[in-house]
Amino acid sequence: MESSDRDVAEKSRNREAMNDRATRHELKLPLRFRIPGQPDWSAGETINVSESGILFASNDLLEVDSRLEITFQTREIPELRSSTRVATVVRRVLSNWPETKVFFGVRFSS
């Protein structure tokens, strides 16, 4: 396959993926997250949510493909185990000045 054919095929796949995305709803909620097995929870705030995942801001730095436990309870240790969701970081974006924050897109695990 020639380079231009690959580019066209890649753009087509990207358009299809964009059309398959779940509807996002702007919603600002505090959350806590951690890498599974770590004792301490870090703070964050949602930017938007969907059925498949969330976009959130945090002062902590996470790597793409990191697995996380996320809870929307604001206490340091979640009181309800069932409120914790497992997710994977699928993208990381630095926001623009003056409020320079790191945004993380995460997809909930099934």
N, C-alpha and C positions, 0 to 999 in steps of 0.2 A: 504494500500500500504506500503510495507516495505521500510526502509530507502534507501537501494541501488536502488530500483526501482524509488523512488522519485528523487534520485541524477541523474539517467540516464535521466529521464523525464525533469528535470530542465536543464541539459546540452543540451538536444535536443532543448528545447525552446530558450535557449541562442544562439545557433548556428543559428536557424531560424531568430531570431531578428537581429543578425549580418548581415545575408544575405539580410535582408529587409532594411538595412540602406541606406539612400540616398548617392550618390557619393559626397565625400568631395573634395574641391578645396582649396589648400593653397593660402591664400590671406591675406595680412597685410593691414588693413584699420583702421583709427581711428573711434571710435564710441562714442556715449554718451548714457547713460542709467539711468533710475530711477525707483523707485517703484511708481506705479500709485498713483497720488494724492500728491506726494512730489513735492515741488517747484524746488529743485536743481537737476541738472543733474551731473552724475559722468562720468569720462573719462575711456575709455578702448581701446583695440586694438584687432582686429580679428586675429586669428591664422589660422582658416580655415572656409569655409562656405559651405553650401549645400542648397538644395531646402527646407529642413525641419528645418534647424536651423544653429547655429554658435557655434564655440568654440572661446572664447575670454579671454584675460588676463586683470586683473584690480588690483589696489592696495586696492580696497574696498572689504569688506567681505560680501557675500550674502549667504543666506540659500538655500538649496535644496528645491524645490517647491515654491520659491518666484516667483511672477509674476512681469514682467518688461515691461517697454516701452523702445524701442531701436530706435535710429536714427543714420544715418551715416552722418548727418550734423555736422560740427565741431563747430558751434556757440553754445553758452550756451543755447539759446532757439531756437528750430527748427523753421525755417521760413516756411516750408511746412508741414502742418499737415499730409498730405498723405505719408510722408516719415517715419513716426513713425510706428513701428511694435510692437505688443504685443507678449511676449514670456514667457516661464516658465523655470526656472533653473532646469535641470534634473541631473546634476552632478557637483561636485566641486573637483578639484585636485590641490595639491600643487606641483609645478614644482621642479626640482632638483637644488641643489646648483651649480654654484655660482649665478645664476639669479633666486632667489627664488621669484616666483610670484604665484598668485592663478589663475587657469584656470577654467572657467565656461562653461559647455555645456548647451545651451538653445535650446528649441524646440519652433518654431514659433506656435502661436495659429492660428486656422483656421478662 
